[in-house]
């Protein structure tokens, strides 16, 4: 195994151009914006299951303790 120089920046995931240190890991703030929009869009598209059922009430009935 030879130690390879890890100085190769990954290409922009949006357009594939070499990323710049200014907008890592994107090539430009614009691509970063696009990626962000994608994320938000995906979140919108993903149909979330209706998880709005309230938890069941506790079976304990300690109403006598109040008296
Ligand atoms: Zn780009």
PDB file of the backbone (N, CA, C, O) and the ligand in Angstrom, with CONECT records:
HET     ZN  A 101       1
ATOM      1  N   UNK A   1       0.841  -1.214   0.000  1.00  0.00           N
ATOM      2  CA  UNK A   1       0.000   0.000   0.000  1.00  0.00           C
ATOM      3  C   UNK A   1       0.869   1.254   0.000  1.00  0.00           C
ATOM      4  O   UNK A   1       1.817   1.363   0.778  1.00  0.00           O
ATOM      5  N   UNK A   2       0.552   2.159  -0.841  1.00  0.00           N
ATOM      6  CA  UNK A   2       1.344   3.380  -0.893  1.00  0.00           C
ATOM      7  C   UNK A   2       0.475   4.571  -0.490  1.00  0.00           C
ATOM      8  O   UNK A   2      -0.684   4.687  -0.888  1.00  0.00           O
ATOM      9  N   UNK A   3       1.057   5.421   0.288  1.00  0.00           N
ATOM     10  CA  UNK A   3       0.294   6.582   0.754  1.00  0.00           C
ATOM     11  C   UNK A   3       0.062   7.544  -0.411  1.00  0.00           C
ATOM     12  O   UNK A   3       0.980   8.196  -0.908  1.00  0.00           O
ATOM     13  N   UNK A   4      -1.175   7.601  -0.811  1.00  0.00           N
ATOM     14  CA  UNK A   4      -1.485   8.508  -1.923  1.00  0.00           C
ATOM     15  C   UNK A   4      -1.774   9.900  -1.384  1.00  0.00           C
ATOM     16  O   UNK A   4      -2.408  10.061  -0.341  1.00  0.00           O
ATOM     17  N   UNK A   5      -1.309  10.878  -2.098  1.00  0.00           N
ATOM     18  CA  UNK A   5      -1.553  12.259  -1.648  1.00  0.00           C
ATOM     19  C   UNK A   5      -3.042  12.598  -1.691  1.00  0.00           C
ATOM     20  O   UNK A   5      -3.678  12.521  -2.742  1.00  0.00           O
ATOM     21  N   UNK A   6      -3.575  12.965  -0.558  1.00  0.00           N
ATOM     22  CA  UNK A   6      -5.005  13.282  -0.504  1.00  0.00           C
ATOM     23  C   UNK A   6      -5.220  14.768  -0.744  1.00  0.00           C
ATOM     24  O   UNK A   6      -5.766  15.492   0.089  1.00  0.00           O
ATOM     25  N   UNK A   7      -4.783  15.175  -1.879  1.00  0.00           N
ATOM     26  CA  UNK A   7      -4.936  16.616  -2.164  1.00  0.00           C
ATOM     27  C   UNK A   7      -5.893  16.831  -3.318  1.00  0.00           C
ATOM     28  O   UNK A   7      -6.003  17.930  -3.862  1.00  0.00           O
ATOM     29  N   UNK A   8      -6.587  15.757  -3.682  1.00  0.00           N
ATOM     30  CA  UNK A   8      -7.493  15.864  -4.820  1.00  0.00           C
ATOM     31  C   UNK A   8      -8.897  16.181  -4.310  1.00  0.00           C
ATOM     32  O   UNK A   8      -9.536  15.351  -3.663  1.00  0.00           O
ATOM     33  N   UNK A   9      -9.348  17.341  -4.596  1.00  0.00           N
ATOM     34  CA  UNK A   9     -10.686  17.714  -4.144  1.00  0.00           C
ATOM     35  C   UNK A   9     -11.728  17.036  -5.019  1.00  0.00           C
ATOM     36  O   UNK A   9     -11.571  16.955  -6.237  1.00  0.00           O
ATOM     37  N   UNK A  10     -12.791  16.550  -4.393  1.00  0.00           N
ATOM     38  CA  UNK A  10     -13.856  15.905  -5.172  1.00  0.00           C
ATOM     39  C   UNK A  10     -14.551  16.916  -6.065  1.00  0.00           C
ATOM     40  O   UNK A  10     -14.694  18.085  -5.707  1.00  0.00           O
ATOM     41  N   UNK A  11     -14.978  16.458  -7.218  1.00  0.00           N
ATOM     42  CA  UNK A  11     -15.642  17.390  -8.150  1.00  0.00           C
ATOM     43  C   UNK A  11     -16.990  17.836  -7.623  1.00  0.00           C
ATOM     44  O   UNK A  11     -17.585  17.205  -6.750  1.00  0.00           O
ATOM     45  N   UNK A  12     -17.449  18.933  -8.174  1.00  0.00           N
ATOM     46  CA  UNK A  12     -18.743  19.464  -7.765  1.00  0.00           C
ATOM     47  C   UNK A  12     -19.830  18.423  -8.038  1.00  0.00           C
ATOM     48  O   UNK A  12     -19.964  17.945  -9.164  1.00  0.00           O
ATOM     49  N   UNK A  13     -20.596  18.076  -7.020  1.00  0.00           N
ATOM     50  CA  UNK A  13     -21.641  17.062  -7.207  1.00  0.00           C
ATOM     51  C   UNK A  13     -22.765  17.539  -8.109  1.00  0.00           C
ATOM     52  O   UNK A  13     -23.604  16.748  -8.538  1.00  0.00           O
ATOM     53  N   UNK A  14     -22.779  18.807  -8.390  1.00  0.00           N
ATOM     54  CA  UNK A  14     -23.869  19.334  -9.213  1.00  0.00           C
ATOM     55  C   UNK A  14     -23.506  19.326 -10.682  1.00  0.00           C
ATOM     56  O   UNK A  14     -24.259  18.831 -11.520  1.00  0.00           O
ATOM     57  N   UNK A  15     -22.347  19.880 -10.984  1.00  0.00           N
ATOM     58  CA  UNK A  15     -22.001  19.987 -12.398  1.00  0.00           C
ATOM     59  C   UNK A  15     -20.732  19.199 -12.734  1.00  0.00           C
ATOM     60  O   UNK A  15     -20.406  19.021 -13.907  1.00  0.00           O
ATOM     61  N   UNK A  16     -20.017  18.728 -11.711  1.00  0.00           N
ATOM     62  CA  UNK A  16     -18.859  17.892 -11.979  1.00  0.00           C
ATOM     63  C   UNK A  16     -17.578  18.681 -12.170  1.00  0.00           C
ATOM     64  O   UNK A  16     -16.534  18.094 -12.454  1.00  0.00           O
ATOM     65  N   UNK A  17     -17.632  19.980 -12.023  1.00  0.00           N
ATOM     66  CA  UNK A  17     -16.425  20.790 -12.194  1.00  0.00           C
ATOM     67  C   UNK A  17     -15.606  20.721 -10.915  1.00  0.00           C
ATOM     68  O   UNK A  17     -16.135  20.427  -9.842  1.00  0.00           O
ATOM     69  N   UNK A  18     -14.322  20.993 -11.035  1.00  0.00           N
ATOM     70  CA  UNK A  18     -13.461  20.975  -9.839  1.00  0.00           C
ATOM     71  C   UNK A  18     -13.975  21.957  -8.799  1.00  0.00           C
ATOM     72  O   UNK A  18     -14.255  23.119  -9.093  1.00  0.00           O
ATOM     73  N   UNK A  19     -14.090  21.455  -7.567  1.00  0.00           N
ATOM     74  CA  UNK A  19     -14.613  22.318  -6.511  1.00  0.00           C
ATOM     75  C   UNK A  19     -13.601  23.381  -6.122  1.00  0.00           C
ATOM     76  O   UNK A  19     -12.393  23.192  -6.256  1.00  0.00           O
ATOM     77  N   UNK A  20     -14.102  24.472  -5.651  1.00  0.00           N
ATOM     78  CA  UNK A  20     -13.226  25.561  -5.216  1.00  0.00           C
ATOM     79  C   UNK A  20     -13.295  25.669  -3.699  1.00  0.00           C
ATOM     80  O   UNK A  20     -14.332  25.403  -3.093  1.00  0.00           O
ATOM     81  N   UNK A  21     -12.177  26.063  -3.094  1.00  0.00           N
ATOM     82  CA  UNK A  21     -12.151  26.184  -1.624  1.00  0.00           C
ATOM     83  C   UNK A  21     -13.182  27.182  -1.115  1.00  0.00           C
ATOM     84  O   UNK A  21     -13.562  27.167   0.056  1.00  0.00           O
ATOM     85  N   UNK A  22     -13.616  28.032  -2.001  1.00  0.00           N
ATOM     86  CA  UNK A  22     -14.577  29.054  -1.574  1.00  0.00           C
ATOM     87  C   UNK A  22     -15.966  28.474  -1.378  1.00  0.00           C
ATOM     88  O   UNK A  22     -16.704  28.880  -0.481  1.00  0.00           O
ATOM     89  N   UNK A  23     -16.307  27.530  -2.223  1.00  0.00           N
ATOM     90  CA  UNK A  23     -17.657  26.973  -2.160  1.00  0.00           C
ATOM     91  C   UNK A  23     -17.616  25.460  -2.009  1.00  0.00           C
ATOM     92  O   UNK A  23     -18.495  24.752  -2.500  1.00  0.00           O
ATOM     93  N   UNK A  24     -16.585  24.972  -1.324  1.00  0.00           N
ATOM     94  CA  UNK A  24     -16.491  23.533  -1.108  1.00  0.00           C
ATOM     95  C   UNK A  24     -17.780  22.976  -0.564  1.00  0.00           C
ATOM     96  O   UNK A  24     -18.409  23.653   0.249  1.00  0.00           O
ATOM     97  N   UNK A  25     -18.227  21.789  -0.949  1.00  0.00           N
ATOM     98  CA  UNK A  25     -17.546  20.975  -1.972  1.00  0.00           C
ATOM     99  C   UNK A  25     -18.062  21.275  -3.364  1.00  0.00           C
ATOM    100  O   UNK A  25     -17.965  20.440  -4.264  1.00  0.00           O
ATOM    101  N   UNK A  26     -18.599  22.438  -3.538  1.00  0.00           N
ATOM    102  CA  UNK A  26     -19.134  22.796  -4.855  1.00  0.00           C
ATOM    103  C   UNK A  26     -18.142  23.685  -5.587  1.00  0.00           C
ATOM    104  O   UNK A  26     -17.149  24.137  -5.018  1.00  0.00           O
ATOM    105  N   UNK A  27     -18.433  23.925  -6.864  1.00  0.00           N
ATOM    106  CA  UNK A  27     -17.514  24.734  -7.656  1.00  0.00           C
ATOM    107  C   UNK A  27     -17.860  26.203  -7.491  1.00  0.00           C
ATOM    108  O   UNK A  27     -17.030  27.079  -7.734  1.00  0.00           O
ATOM    109  N   UNK A  28     -19.082  26.459  -7.080  1.00  0.00           N
ATOM    110  CA  UNK A  28     -19.489  27.856  -6.927  1.00  0.00           C
ATOM    111  C   UNK A  28     -20.690  27.923  -6.005  1.00  0.00           C
ATOM    112  O   UNK A  28     -21.416  26.942  -5.846  1.00  0.00           O
ATOM    113  N   UNK A  29     -20.897  29.077  -5.399  1.00  0.00           N
ATOM    114  CA  UNK A  29     -22.055  29.240  -4.501  1.00  0.00           C
ATOM    115  C   UNK A  29     -23.355  28.897  -5.202  1.00  0.00           C
ATOM    116  O   UNK A  29     -24.334  28.501  -4.569  1.00  0.00           O
ATOM    117  N   UNK A  30     -23.352  29.049  -6.484  1.00  0.00           N
ATOM    118  CA  UNK A  30     -24.584  28.779  -7.236  1.00  0.00           C
ATOM    119  C   UNK A  30     -24.927  27.293  -7.143  1.00  0.00           C
ATOM    120  O   UNK A  30     -26.072  26.915  -6.897  1.00  0.00           O
ATOM    121  N   UNK A  31     -23.908  26.463  -7.346  1.00  0.00           N
ATOM    122  CA  UNK A  31     -24.154  25.022  -7.280  1.00  0.00           C
ATOM    123  C   UNK A  31     -24.559  24.639  -5.862  1.00  0.00           C
ATOM    124  O   UNK A  31     -25.405  23.766  -5.665  1.00  0.00           O
ATOM    125  N   UNK A  32     -23.959  25.289  -4.887  1.00  0.00           N
ATOM    126  CA  UNK A  32     -24.329  25.010  -3.504  1.00  0.00           C
ATOM    127  C   UNK A  32     -25.807  25.318  -3.297  1.00  0.00           C
ATOM    128  O   UNK A  32     -26.519  24.602  -2.593  1.00  0.00           O
ATOM    129  N   UNK A  33     -26.241  26.384  -3.919  1.00  0.00           N
ATOM    130  CA  UNK A  33     -27.648  26.777  -3.788  1.00  0.00           C
ATOM    131  C   UNK A  33     -28.544  25.731  -4.439  1.00  0.00           C
ATOM    132  O   UNK A  33     -29.602  25.377  -3.918  1.00  0.00           O
ATOM    133  N   UNK A  34     -28.096  25.252  -5.581  1.00  0.00           N
ATOM    134  CA  UNK A  34     -28.889  24.247  -6.291  1.00  0.00           C
ATOM    135  C   UNK A  34     -29.016  23.000  -5.428  1.00  0.00           C
ATOM    136  O   UNK A  34     -30.084  22.399  -5.314  1.00  0.00           O
ATOM    137  N   UNK A  35     -27.883  22.631  -4.822  1.00  0.00           N
ATOM    138  CA  UNK A  35     -27.907  21.429  -3.984  1.00  0.00           C
ATOM    139  C   UNK A  35     -28.873  21.628  -2.822  1.00  0.00           C
ATOM    140  O   UNK A  35     -29.649  20.735  -2.481  1.00  0.00           O
ATOM    141  N   UNK A  36     -28.812  22.789  -2.236  1.00  0.00           N
ATOM    142  CA  UNK A  36     -29.703  23.080  -1.101  1.00  0.00           C
ATOM    143  C   UNK A  36     -31.162  23.003  -1.558  1.00  0.00           C
ATOM    144  O   UNK A  36     -32.015  22.437  -0.876  1.00  0.00           O
ATOM    145  N   UNK A  37     -31.421  23.585  -2.723  1.00  0.00           N
ATOM    146  CA  UNK A  37     -32.784  23.539  -3.241  1.00  0.00           C
ATOM    147  C   UNK A  37     -33.232  22.108  -3.459  1.00  0.00           C
ATOM    148  O   UNK A  37     -34.386  21.759  -3.211  1.00  0.00           O
ATOM    149  N   UNK A  38     -32.309  21.288  -3.924  1.00  0.00           N
ATOM    150  CA  UNK A  38     -32.637  19.881  -4.135  1.00  0.00           C
ATOM    151  C   UNK A  38     -33.051  19.242  -2.831  1.00  0.00           C
ATOM    152  O   UNK A  38     -34.037  18.508  -2.751  1.00  0.00           O
ATOM    153  N   UNK A  39     -32.274  19.540  -1.820  1.00  0.00           N
ATOM    154  CA  UNK A  39     -32.558  18.938  -0.507  1.00  0.00           C
ATOM    155  C   UNK A  39     -33.946  19.344  -0.034  1.00  0.00           C
ATOM    156  O   UNK A  39     -34.746  18.510   0.389  1.00  0.00           O
ATOM    157  N   UNK A  40     -34.209  20.627  -0.113  1.00  0.00           N
ATOM    158  CA  UNK A  40     -35.510  21.107   0.356  1.00  0.00           C
ATOM    159  C   UNK A  40     -36.617  20.507  -0.489  1.00  0.00           C
ATOM    160  O   UNK A  40     -37.663  20.102   0.018  1.00  0.00           O
ATOM    161  N   UNK A  41     -36.361  20.460  -1.803  1.00  0.00           N
ATOM    162  CA  UNK A  41     -37.374  19.899  -2.690  1.00  0.00           C
ATOM    163  C   UNK A  41     -37.646  18.452  -2.359  1.00  0.00           C
ATOM    164  O   UNK A  41     -38.797  18.017  -2.312  1.00  0.00           O
ATOM    165  N   UNK A  42     -36.567  17.703  -2.127  1.00  0.00           N
ATOM    166  CA  UNK A  42     -36.746  16.288  -1.810  1.00  0.00           C
ATOM    167  C   UNK A  42     -37.568  16.130  -0.548  1.00  0.00           C
ATOM    168  O   UNK A  42     -38.443  15.270  -0.449  1.00  0.00           O
ATOM    169  N   UNK A  43     -37.263  16.976   0.402  1.00  0.00           N
ATOM    170  CA  UNK A  43     -37.978  16.876   1.667  1.00  0.00           C
ATOM    171  C   UNK A  43     -39.472  17.114   1.453  1.00  0.00           C
ATOM    172  O   UNK A  43     -40.336  16.562   2.134  1.00  0.00           O
ATOM    173  N   UNK A  44     -39.713  17.958   0.476  1.00  0.00           N
ATOM    174  CA  UNK A  44     -41.126  18.276   0.220  1.00  0.00           C
ATOM    175  C   UNK A  44     -41.810  17.108  -0.471  1.00  0.00           C
ATOM    176  O   UNK A  44     -42.964  16.782  -0.195  1.00  0.00           O
ATOM    177  N   UNK A  45     -41.062  16.489  -1.377  1.00  0.00           N
ATOM    178  CA  UNK A  45     -41.645  15.410  -2.188  1.00  0.00           C
ATOM    179  C   UNK A  45     -41.882  14.160  -1.352  1.00  0.00           C
ATOM    180  O   UNK A  45     -42.894  13.476  -1.500  1.00  0.00           O
ATOM    181  N   UNK A  46     -40.933  13.880  -0.478  1.00  0.00           N
ATOM    182  CA  UNK A  46     -41.048  12.653   0.323  1.00  0.00           C
ATOM    183  C   UNK A  46     -42.352  12.668   1.108  1.00  0.00           C
ATOM    184  O   UNK A  46     -42.574  13.548   1.940  1.00  0.00           O
ATOM    185  N   UNK A  47     -43.202  11.701   0.842  1.00  0.00           N
ATOM    186  CA  UNK A  47     -44.480  11.625   1.561  1.00  0.00           C
ATOM    187  C   UNK A  47     -44.290  11.025   2.945  1.00  0.00           C
ATOM    188  O   UNK A  47     -44.068   9.824   3.095  1.00  0.00           O
ATOM    189  N   UNK A  48     -44.378  11.857   3.918  1.00  0.00           N
ATOM    190  CA  UNK A  48     -44.197  11.366   5.286  1.00  0.00           C
ATOM    191  C   UNK A  48     -45.476  10.737   5.810  1.00  0.00           C
ATOM    192  O   UNK A  48     -46.570  11.261   5.598  1.00  0.00           O
ATOM    193  N   UNK A  49     -45.334   9.627   6.487  1.00  0.00           N
ATOM    194  CA  UNK A  49     -46.512   8.964   7.048  1.00  0.00           C
ATOM    195  C   UNK A  49     -47.135   9.809   8.143  1.00  0.00           C
ATOM    196  O   UNK A  49     -46.422  10.472   8.896  1.00  0.00           O
ATOM    197  N   UNK A  50     -48.430   9.793   8.240  1.00  0.00           N
ATOM    198  CA  UNK A  50     -49.122  10.599   9.261  1.00  0.00           C
ATOM    199  C   UNK A  50     -48.785  10.101  10.654  1.00  0.00           C
ATOM    200  O   UNK A  50     -49.382   9.156  11.169  1.00  0.00           O
ATOM    201  N   UNK A  51     -47.818  10.762  11.235  1.00  0.00           N
ATOM    202  CA  UNK A  51     -47.385  10.328  12.570  1.00  0.00           C
ATOM    203  C   UNK A  51     -47.937  11.291  13.609  1.00  0.00           C
ATOM    204  O   UNK A  51     -47.198  11.832  14.432  1.00  0.00           O
ATOM    205  N   UNK A  52     -49.214  11.490  13.559  1.00  0.00           N
ATOM    206  CA  UNK A  52     -49.768  12.491  14.473  1.00  0.00           C
ATOM    207  C   UNK A  52     -50.706  11.868  15.504  1.00  0.00           C
ATOM    208  O   UNK A  52     -51.544  12.549  16.094  1.00  0.00           O
ATOM    209  N   UNK A  53     -50.552  10.595  15.703  1.00  0.00           N
ATOM    210  CA  UNK A  53     -51.424   9.969  16.710  1.00  0.00           C
ATOM    211  C   UNK A  53     -50.827  10.196  18.091  1.00  0.00           C
ATOM    212  O   UNK A  53     -49.637   9.966  18.309  1.00  0.00           O
ATOM    213  N   UNK A  54     -51.633  10.635  18.989  1.00  0.00           N
ATOM    214  CA  UNK A  54     -51.137  10.945  20.332  1.00  0.00           C
ATOM    215  C   UNK A  54     -50.861   9.649  21.083  1.00  0.00           C
ATOM    216  O   UNK A  54     -51.508   8.633  20.830  1.00  0.00           O
ATOM    217  N   UNK A  55     -49.934   9.680  21.977  1.00  0.00           N
ATOM    218  CA  UNK A  55     -49.624   8.477  22.755  1.00  0.00           C
ATOM    219  C   UNK A  55     -50.809   8.066  23.615  1.00  0.00           C
ATOM    220  O   UNK A  55     -51.588   8.911  24.055  1.00  0.00           O
ATOM    221  N   UNK A  56     -50.940   6.790  23.848  1.00  0.00           N
ATOM    222  CA  UNK A  56     -52.074   6.294  24.641  1.00  0.00           C
ATOM    223  C   UNK A  56     -51.982   6.773  26.083  1.00  0.00           C
ATOM    224  O   UNK A  56     -50.883   6.920  26.618  1.00  0.00           O
ATOM    225  N   UNK A  57     -53.095   7.013  26.700  1.00  0.00           N
ATOM    226  CA  UNK A  57     -53.104   7.497  28.087  1.00  0.00           C
ATOM    227  C   UNK A  57     -52.612   6.426  29.049  1.00  0.00           C
ATOM    228  O   UNK A  57     -52.786   5.229  28.819  1.00  0.00           O
ATOM    229  N   UNK A  58     -52.016   6.870  30.094  1.00  0.00           N
ATOM    230  CA  UNK A  58     -51.454   5.907  31.053  1.00  0.00           C
ATOM    231  C   UNK A  58     -52.570   5.131  31.748  1.00  0.00           C
ATOM    232  O   UNK A  58     -53.583   5.704  32.149  1.00  0.00           O
ATOM    233  N   UNK A  59     -52.378   3.862  31.881  1.00  0.00           N
ATOM    234  CA  UNK A  59     -53.403   3.022  32.537  1.00  0.00           C
ATOM    235  C   UNK A  59     -53.519   3.318  34.027  1.00  0.00           C
ATOM    236  O   UNK A  59     -54.489   2.949  34.689  1.00  0.00           O
ATOM    237  N   UNK A  60     -52.501   3.992  34.522  1.00  0.00           N
ATOM    238  CA  UNK A  60     -52.551   4.264  35.971  1.00  0.00           C
ATOM    239  C   UNK A  60     -53.612   5.312  36.289  1.00  0.00           C
ATOM    240  O   UNK A  60     -53.657   6.355  35.637  1.00  0.00           O
ATOM    241  N   UNK A  61     -54.402   5.075  37.204  1.00  0.00           N
ATOM    242  CA  UNK A  61     -55.404   6.063  37.628  1.00  0.00           C
ATOM    243  C   UNK A  61     -55.216   6.351  39.087  1.00  0.00           C
ATOM    244  O   UNK A  61     -55.810   5.727  39.966  1.00  0.00           O
ATOM    245  N   UNK A  62     -54.371   7.315  39.307  1.00  0.00           N
ATOM    246  CA  UNK A  62     -54.090   7.658  40.714  1.00  0.00           C
ATOM    247  C   UNK A  62     -54.901   8.880  41.135  1.00  0.00           C
ATOM    248  O   UNK A  62     -54.361   9.868  41.632  1.00  0.00           O
ATOM    249  N   UNK A  63     -56.174   8.788  40.929  1.00  0.00           N
ATOM    250  CA  UNK A  63     -56.992   9.953  41.270  1.00  0.00           C
ATOM    251  C   UNK A  63     -57.262  10.004  42.765  1.00  0.00           C
ATOM    252  O   UNK A  63     -57.661  11.032  43.313  1.00  0.00           O
ATOM    253  N   UNK A  64     -57.038   8.885  43.396  1.00  0.00           N
ATOM    254  CA  UNK A  64     -57.327   8.848  44.847  1.00  0.00           C
ATOM    255  C   UNK A  64     -56.258   9.570  45.637  1.00  0.00           C
ATOM    256  O   UNK A  64     -56.459   9.970  46.783  1.00  0.00           O
ATOM    257  N   UNK A  65     -55.126   9.722  44.995  1.00  0.00           N
ATOM    258  CA  UNK A  65     -54.013  10.324  45.709  1.00  0.00           C
ATOM    259  C   UNK A  65     -54.263  11.811  45.929  1.00  0.00           C
ATOM    260  O   UNK A  65     -53.695  12.425  46.831  1.00  0.00           O
ATOM    261  N   UNK A  66     -55.103  12.362  45.106  1.00  0.00           N
ATOM    262  CA  UNK A  66     -55.330  13.799  45.197  1.00  0.00           C
ATOM    263  C   UNK A  66     -56.195  14.118  46.437  1.00  0.00           C
ATOM    264  O   UNK A  66     -56.147  15.233  46.958  1.00  0.00           O
ATOM    265  N   UNK A  67     -56.947  13.176  46.881  1.00  0.00           N
ATOM    266  CA  UNK A  67     -57.873  13.454  47.988  1.00  0.00           C
ATOM    267  C   UNK A  67     -57.231  13.334  49.344  1.00  0.00           C
ATOM    268  O   UNK A  67     -57.893  13.541  50.361  1.00  0.00           O
TER     269      UNK A  67
HETATM  270 ZN    ZN A 101     -20.810  23.110  -9.844  1.00  0.00          ZN
END
